Structures are given as structure tokens and as C-alpha cells.
Amino acid sequence: MSEAANSLIQATVEHLSQFAPFDQMAREHLLWMARKLTLGYFAKGEVILSPGQTDPLPFLIIKQGIVQGEQGIAQTQEDSAWLELHEGECFPLGALLADRPVTSVYRASSDVFCYALPAGDFLQLTRLSAAFHDFCTRRIANLLEQSKHLIQAGYSKASSEQQSMSSSLASVIRREPVTCTPDTSIRQALQRMEDHGVGAMVAVESLVPKGILTLHDVLSRVALAGMDLDEPVIRIMSTNLITLPPHAAAHEAALAMAKQGIRHVLVTDSGRLTGVISEKDLFSLQRVGLSRISTAIRHAPDLALLKQCARDIQQLARNMLAQGVAAEQLTQIITTLNDLLTTRIIELELRESPARGIEFCWLALGSEGRFEQTLNTDQDNGIIFALKDNQDPAALRAVLLPFAKRINLALAGCGFPLCGGDVMASNPKWCLSLDEWQTTFDKWIYHGGPMDLLHSTIFFDFRPLYGATHLGTALREWLQAAAPKNSRFLHQLAVNALRNRPPLGMVRDFVTGDDHTIDLKMNGITPFVDAARIFSLATGGTHTNTLQRLREIALPLNISTRDVDAYCQAFLFIQLLRLRLHHVQSEQGTTLTNRVDPDTLNNLDQRILKEAFRQARKLQTKLGLDYQV
């Protein structure tokens, strides 16, 4: 090979190494690819690839210029309805992997130079390079993982060996569990805990756990209770045990600790004890402990302490973000703790309230109803109550409304702003009996106007949070049966949803407002939320969480697992960007918003955000096709 040719190959490798997935590939594989590349030129407006093309497809990498993807209605189910590709991006991956024609027209929207790799060499490269194969088959997931690594490196200097909240409990277990028999004396059990330096002792029979004693229990159950130390230890042990299997994720243990207000979870395999997970195991780097917060909330005597707990939740969320906790898990944990906070406020207000005599259920709506709260969230809630013996709903409402007002104000004091649209339980419109809620929903479904459609996007994500949860369950079952019956209503929801398009630009990468920002919630998250809700209502889905809805509709709507995974990964990346944005704003002491200047994102995050918006457009395309919008 001539020196000039070798220099050109080296220059090509250096250029491509700036972009994913080539930045993750071994140099030998990049050199192998570079030697087989040819360079092609396409004038502005020229078609590069089209569905009618019969020649073998090449794998194309943009060296310079912009390529636009265009589609007709008939082809929109497989690929994005519209896309724009820039330097370093490659196409058409799906067609090459499936050995089929492209479903888009790829056109040069400026003068374009592309590297071309023959299809046979492309397939050979997927076999040679694991990194290249992973990118081609899991494009957005692969990019997201790269971004998460960068995020974690930027937020935290923790050891690379630090456990992830996605780790299995089996991988988190630090040591063999220290056990005793149920009839071991208290004295012997305590001595064994001291000898082994552990904070928990588990009583077992044939390795089946029967009880647990923690150092936290010793003060109240042994010292203060004046227990005879020769008594069997099982007498002072907690026997209401929380267990999880070894394959459960660490975040499941974290949620269990939060919900139950405990510090230890037992790991059991087929009923036999294999380990004990402590809060310290999960959150060794945290300054604020999850169970400490949940315990403090449960026992808070007044609003002042709950306000401090709300601040602790925010700090915990920031710590967990720095640890690299995934967006799905983090939003669930935030919502779970906010649920506990709301529950305690209700309990405190209920003590002296005449509402104690009414059977009611507090409803979580909007993002809280979907388990998708971030650090920036206002209130969306309502009340559903039961009528007995021909009671007058207006009379019960008159009792409940002042009670609800105090709760809404207390939540505002804890950092959850009052809803600007007055979607709160203290509004008489949203404090209704079961029959009244059904009548309201029925009106929206069969005779709804523009405001009713808007309300349905908030209220149809409801879930029961406190009280007579069977009332919320009954309303959900009614809605599951009623919504699919009216295709006109679902069509109207689809029309509304498709008015909000992801901000991908024809000239620039993103369409921004006058302040050169995009709204990650309205233009990024909401398209996924709206589409998932409509499809869930149409299929009688049982979930309110967007990711669970997307996974639940896959089978009835014949959506491929690959597409559902891509939708979920795209949604999660935008959620992660929101969490990062709120973290930075919080650290800077500025007002929390969802608006971000895309130019402040690094190249990798800009690329993933574009891909995430394309996935939103693809999901919207299916919505438009299904409802002929």
C-alpha cells in the first residue's frame, strides 16, 4: 500500500473515531473498515437511497453535509416519519440487518459526501466487532449507555466498582448471613452479633428465616423493655419479614425499605436465606438514607418535620443521580417517597377533621399518578368518596373540601406548588362521589369538548394513594370498560396529541423558541405519555406508568419488542436529561424548569436527543395511522 493511501486510511479512522459507534470500536476493526470504504458525492436534492432501489444497499456514513429522510404514508410504520442525519451518522441500519429495501427516501438536503461500505462487508464487520454489532442492533440503547457513563463520571468520583441500582441482589451481598436458631438465647444472639460485627441477626430453621433482630431493635425490645437475656431470641424478633429473590434488582430492595420503613431486606432462594441486604449496602455513599427519610416521614409529628423530609428527598434524589441510578428507578423512588409524604400529611390533617367519618380515597393524578415525578413537580390530585344510605354528595363535599384545602396548602409548604390549573382535591369539581366521577368521565368520553380532552390527559392517569383504595380501583375498572367503546373519543385524543410534535428542525437539528431552548417535558416526554395513554385506553390497559403502558400494548397492537425497547429507551433518556437539568438548576439556586438550550449539550447527548425525538415521531406516526389523523 502506498504511503499516500495509508495516510488517507489513517485520516479516515481518526475522523470516524469522533463519532459513535466508531469511538467504541477496536482500532484494528476501524482500519479493516476504512480500507474497504469508498467515498461518494451527492448533489443537493439528489436521491441517495429509495424504496424502489434494486441494487444491493451500501452502508453509508456521512462525511460532510445533511441527509434528509422522507416517507409516504404507506411506509411510516417501520421507520420515522421524518428524520435528518448529520456528519458521523450512518444509515440504513434496519434495511441492511433485515436484508430488505429501505422504506424511506434518503435525499441530500445539501451537498453530501458519504463513505460507503458494501453490504457484505457491513455484515462481516458486525461479526468482527462486538461494539459495532451492539450499536447496529440496539442503537439508542447503546448511545444511552455511553451517555450514562459520561454522566456518572461527571457527577461522581465514586469507585468504578460501586454497585448500580440495576445490579441483582446476589451481586450486592457482601457476606454470608449471620444466623442463629429461634431458641438461641437473647444473650447468645447479641454476643454473636458483637463477635461478627453485624447489625442484624436472623433466626432460621433449615435455612428458612423465621425472625430478624437488628441493633435498632435492641434498645426498645431488650434494654428498655428489661427483657431476661436468657429468653429465646425469637420472642423479641420481628417476624413480619420482607424477602426478595437473588435475581431482584437493588432498586426493588430500596423501594421495599422506603415503603416499609425498614433497614434490612432478606434475600431468599426457594425460601432459604442466602443473604441480608442493608441500607448501607445499597447507599454507602449517600449522606441521606432512604429508610431514614421514610421512617422520619411515617413518624413526623408535625408539618415542620415533613418540610425537612421534603428537602431530604430532594437531596437523596441528587445523590442517587450522582450514583448513576437509572431514570426509571429514580422517578419511582421519588414518587414513592412523595406518596409517603402526602399520606402522612393526610393522616395528620385527618386527626381533628370531621372527614374521618367519610369513606374517601385520595387520588394521585398526572405525573404522580404515573410514578414519573422528577425534582420539579406541582400538585395534581383529587378525592373520590362513597355514598351510603342516600347521603347527599354536596353535604359530604362540604366537609371534605376544607380538609382537602389544608392538605393542598401543606403540600405547597413542602415544596409542591399549587396547581395553576386548580386540578386539586380542594376544587369542588375534583372532589366527587364514585357516581359523579363516572358521570364526569362519561361526559368527557361521549360529549367532550376541548377542555374535557385536556382534563382527560391528566385525570385518566389517576391511581389511588390513600384511604378507600377500592373506590379508585372501581373507577379504573369502569374506565377500562368504557374508553375502548368510543373510537370517536380516542380519535379526538389522537388529534390533540399529534398537535404536539417533537422539535426536530428542517434546517437546524432542533426547533427552538425565541430563547433558543426546547421544553423537554412538553415536547419530549409528553408525546410518549400521550400516545401510550391513548393506546392503553384503546386496549383496556391496567397500568398508568408510561413505560409499563408501552410494554403492555406491544402484544395487542403487534408492536415489535425492538420498537417498544427503542420507545422506552428514548423516553428514559429525555427523563434523564430532565433530572440532570433540575439537578444543575438546584445546585445553582435557580428556578427549576424543563427548558434546555440544546447547544449546551455535548455532541453525544445532542445525537441521542435527536434519536429520541425520532422515536417519538415514529410512535406518533403509528398513532396517526391507527386513528387516520
Secondary structure in CASP SS format (residue, H / E / C, confidence):
PFRMAT SS
TARGET T0000
AUTHOR 0000-0000-0000
METHOD secondary structure of the structure
MODEL  1
M C 1.00
S C 1.00
E H 1.00
A H 1.00
A H 1.00
N H 1.00
S H 1.00
L H 1.00
I H 1.00
Q H 1.00
A H 1.00
T H 1.00
V H 1.00
E H 1.00
H H 1.00
L H 1.00
S C 1.00
Q C 1.00
F C 1.00
A C 1.00
P C 1.00
F H 1.00
D H 1.00
Q H 1.00
M C 1.00
A C 1.00
R H 1.00
E H 1.00
H H 1.00
L H 1.00
L H 1.00
W H 1.00
M H 1.00
A H 1.00
R H 1.00
K H 1.00
L C 1.00
T E 1.00
L E 1.00
G E 1.00
Y E 1.00
F E 1.00
A C 1.00
K C 1.00
G C 1.00
E C 1.00
V E 1.00
I E 1.00
L E 1.00
S C 1.00
P C 1.00
G C 1.00
Q C 1.00
T C 1.00
D C 1.00
P C 1.00
L C 1.00
P C 1.00
F E 1.00
L E 1.00
I E 1.00
I E 1.00
K E 1.00
Q E 1.00
G C 1.00
I C 1.00
V E 1.00
Q E 1.00
G E 1.00
E E 1.00
Q C 1.00
G C 1.00
I H 1.00
A H 1.00
Q H 1.00
T C 1.00
Q C 1.00
E C 1.00
D C 1.00
S C 1.00
A C 1.00
W E 1.00
L E 1.00
E E 1.00
L E 1.00
H C 1.00
E C 1.00
G C 1.00
E C 1.00
C E 1.00
F E 1.00
P C 1.00
L H 1.00
G H 1.00
A H 1.00
L H 1.00
L H 1.00
A H 1.00
D C 1.00
R C 1.00
P C 1.00
V C 1.00
T C 1.00
S C 1.00
V E 1.00
Y E 1.00
R E 1.00
A E 1.00
S C 1.00
S C 1.00
D C 1.00
V E 1.00
F E 1.00
C E 1.00
Y E 1.00
A E 1.00
L E 1.00
P C 1.00
A H 1.00
G H 1.00
D H 1.00
F H 1.00
L H 1.00
Q H 1.00
L H 1.00
T H 1.00
R H 1.00
L H 1.00
S C 1.00
A H 1.00
A H 1.00
F H 1.00
H H 1.00
D H 1.00
F H 1.00
C H 1.00
T H 1.00
R C 1.00
R H 1.00
I H 1.00
A H 1.00
N H 1.00
L H 1.00
L H 1.00
E H 1.00
Q H 1.00
S H 1.00
K H 1.00
H H 1.00
L H 1.00
I H 1.00
Q H 1.00
A H 1.00
G H 1.00
Y H 1.00
S C 1.00
K C 1.00
A C 1.00
S C 1.00
S C 1.00
E C 1.00
Q C 1.00
Q C 1.00
S C 1.00
M C 1.00
S C 1.00
S C 1.00
S E 1.00
L H 1.00
A H 1.00
S H 1.00
V H 1.00
I C 1.00
R C 1.00
R C 1.00
E C 1.00
P C 1.00
V C 1.00
T E 1.00
C E 1.00
T C 1.00
P C 1.00
D C 1.00
T C 1.00
S E 1.00
I H 1.00
R H 1.00
Q H 1.00
A H 1.00
L H 1.00
Q H 1.00
R H 1.00
M H 1.00
E H 1.00
D H 1.00
H H 1.00
G C 1.00
V C 1.00
G C 1.00
A E 1.00
M E 1.00
V E 1.00
A E 1.00
V E 1.00
E E 1.00
S C 1.00
L C 1.00
V E 1.00
P E 1.00
K E 1.00
G E 1.00
I E 1.00
L E 1.00
T E 1.00
L H 1.00
H H 1.00
D H 1.00
V H 1.00
L H 1.00
S H 1.00
R H 1.00
V H 1.00
A H 1.00
L C 1.00
A C 1.00
G C 1.00
M C 1.00
D C 1.00
L C 1.00
D C 1.00
E C 1.00
P E 1.00
V H 1.00
I H 1.00
R H 1.00
I H 1.00
M C 1.00
S E 1.00
T C 1.00
N C 1.00
L C 1.00
I C 1.00
T E 1.00
L E 1.00
P C 1.00
P C 1.00
H C 1.00
A C 1.00
A E 1.00
A H 1.00
H H 1.00
E H 1.00
A H 1.00
A H 1.00
L H 1.00
A H 1.00
M H 1.00
A H 1.00
K H 1.00
Q H 1.00
G C 1.00
I C 1.00
R C 1.00
H E 1.00
V E 1.00
L E 1.00
V E 1.00
T E 1.00
D E 1.00
S C 1.00
G C 1.00
R E 1.00
L E 1.00
T E 1.00
G E 1.00
V E 1.00
I E 1.00
S E 1.00
E H 1.00
K H 1.00
D H 1.00
L H 1.00
F C 1.00
S C 1.00
L C 1.00
Q C 1.00
R C 1.00
V C 1.00
G C 1.00
L H 1.00
S H 1.00
R H 1.00
I H 1.00
S H 1.00
T H 1.00
A H 1.00
I H 1.00
R H 1.00
H C 1.00
A C 1.00
P C 1.00
D C 1.00
L H 1.00
A H 1.00
L H 1.00
L H 1.00
K H 1.00
Q H 1.00
C H 1.00
A H 1.00
R H 1.00
D H 1.00
I H 1.00
Q H 1.00
Q H 1.00
L H 1.00
A H 1.00
R H 1.00
N H 1.00
M H 1.00
L H 1.00
A H 1.00
Q H 1.00
G C 1.00
V C 1.00
A C 1.00
A H 1.00
E H 1.00
Q H 1.00
L H 1.00
T H 1.00
Q H 1.00
I H 1.00
I H 1.00
T H 1.00
T H 1.00
L H 1.00
N H 1.00
D H 1.00
L H 1.00
L H 1.00
T H 1.00
T H 1.00
R H 1.00
I H 1.00
I H 1.00
E H 1.00
L H 1.00
E H 1.00
L H 1.00
R C 1.00
E C 1.00
S C 1.00
P H 1.00
A H 1.00
R H 1.00
G H 1.00
I C 1.00
E C 1.00
F E 1.00
C E 1.00
W E 1.00
L E 1.00
A E 1.00
L C 1.00
G H 1.00
S H 1.00
E H 1.00
G H 1.00
R C 1.00
F C 1.00
E C 1.00
Q C 1.00
T C 1.00
L C 1.00
N C 1.00
T C 1.00
D C 1.00
Q C 1.00
D C 1.00
N E 1.00
G E 1.00
I E 1.00
I E 1.00
F E 1.00
A C 1.00
L C 1.00
K C 1.00
D C 1.00
N C 1.00
Q C 1.00
D C 1.00
P H 1.00
A H 1.00
A H 1.00
L H 1.00
R H 1.00
A H 1.00
V H 1.00
L H 1.00
L H 1.00
P H 1.00
F H 1.00
A H 1.00
K H 1.00
R H 1.00
I H 1.00
N H 1.00
L H 1.00
A H 1.00
L H 1.00
A H 1.00
G H 1.00
C C 1.00
G C 1.00
F C 1.00
P C 1.00
L C 1.00
C C 1.00
G C 1.00
G C 1.00
D C 1.00
V C 1.00
M C 1.00
A C 1.00
S C 1.00
N C 1.00
P H 1.00
K H 1.00
W H 1.00
C E 1.00
L E 1.00
S E 1.00
L H 1.00
D H 1.00
E H 1.00
W H 1.00
Q H 1.00
T H 1.00
T H 1.00
F H 1.00
D H 1.00
K H 1.00
W H 1.00
I H 1.00
Y H 1.00
H H 1.00
G C 1.00
G C 1.00
P H 1.00
M H 1.00
D H 1.00
L H 1.00
L H 1.00
H H 1.00
S H 1.00
T H 1.00
I H 1.00
F H 1.00
F C 1.00
D C 1.00
F C 1.00
R E 1.00
P E 1.00
L E 1.00
Y E 1.00
G E 1.00
A C 1.00
T H 1.00
H H 1.00
L H 1.00
G H 1.00
T H 1.00
A H 1.00
L H 1.00
R H 1.00
E H 1.00
W H 1.00
L H 1.00
Q H 1.00
A H 1.00
A H 1.00
A H 1.00
P H 1.00
K H 1.00
N C 1.00
S H 1.00
R H 1.00
F H 1.00
L H 1.00
H H 1.00
Q H 1.00
L H 1.00
A H 1.00
V H 1.00
N H 1.00
A H 1.00
L C 1.00
R C 1.00
N C 1.00
R C 1.00
P C 1.00
P C 1.00
L E 1.00
G C 1.00
M C 1.00
V C 1.00
R C 1.00
D C 1.00
F E 1.00
V C 1.00
T C 1.00
G C 1.00
D C 1.00
D C 1.00
H C 1.00
T C 1.00
I E 1.00
D E 1.00
L H 1.00
K H 1.00
M H 1.00
N H 1.00
G H 1.00
I H 1.00
T H 1.00
P H 1.00
F H 1.00
V H 1.00
D H 1.00
A H 1.00
A H 1.00
R H 1.00
I H 1.00
F H 1.00
S H 1.00
L H 1.00
A H 1.00
T C 1.00
G C 1.00
G C 1.00
T C 1.00
H C 1.00
T C 1.00
N C 1.00
T H 1.00
L H 1.00
Q H 1.00
R H 1.00
L H 1.00
R H 1.00
E H 1.00
I H 1.00
A C 1.00
L C 1.00
P C 1.00
L C 1.00
N C 1.00
I C 1.00
S C 1.00
T H 1.00
R H 1.00
D H 1.00
V H 1.00
D H 1.00
A H 1.00
Y H 1.00
C H 1.00
Q H 1.00
A H 1.00
F H 1.00
L H 1.00
F H 1.00
I H 1.00
Q H 1.00
L H 1.00
L H 1.00
R H 1.00
L H 1.00
R H 1.00
L H 1.00
H H 1.00
H H 1.00
V H 1.00
Q H 1.00
S H 1.00
E H 1.00
Q H 1.00
G C 1.00
T C 1.00
T C 1.00
L C 1.00
T C 1.00
N C 1.00
R E 1.00
V E 1.00
D C 1.00
P H 1.00
D H 1.00
T H 1.00
L C 1.00
N C 1.00
N H 1.00
L H 1.00
D H 1.00
Q H 1.00
R H 1.00
I H 1.00
L H 1.00
K H 1.00
E H 1.00
A H 1.00
F H 1.00
R H 1.00
Q H 1.00
A H 1.00
R H 1.00
K H 1.00
L H 1.00
Q H 1.00
T H 1.00
K H 1.00
L H 1.00
G H 1.00
L H 1.00
D H 1.00
Y C 1.00
Q C 1.00
V C 1.00
END
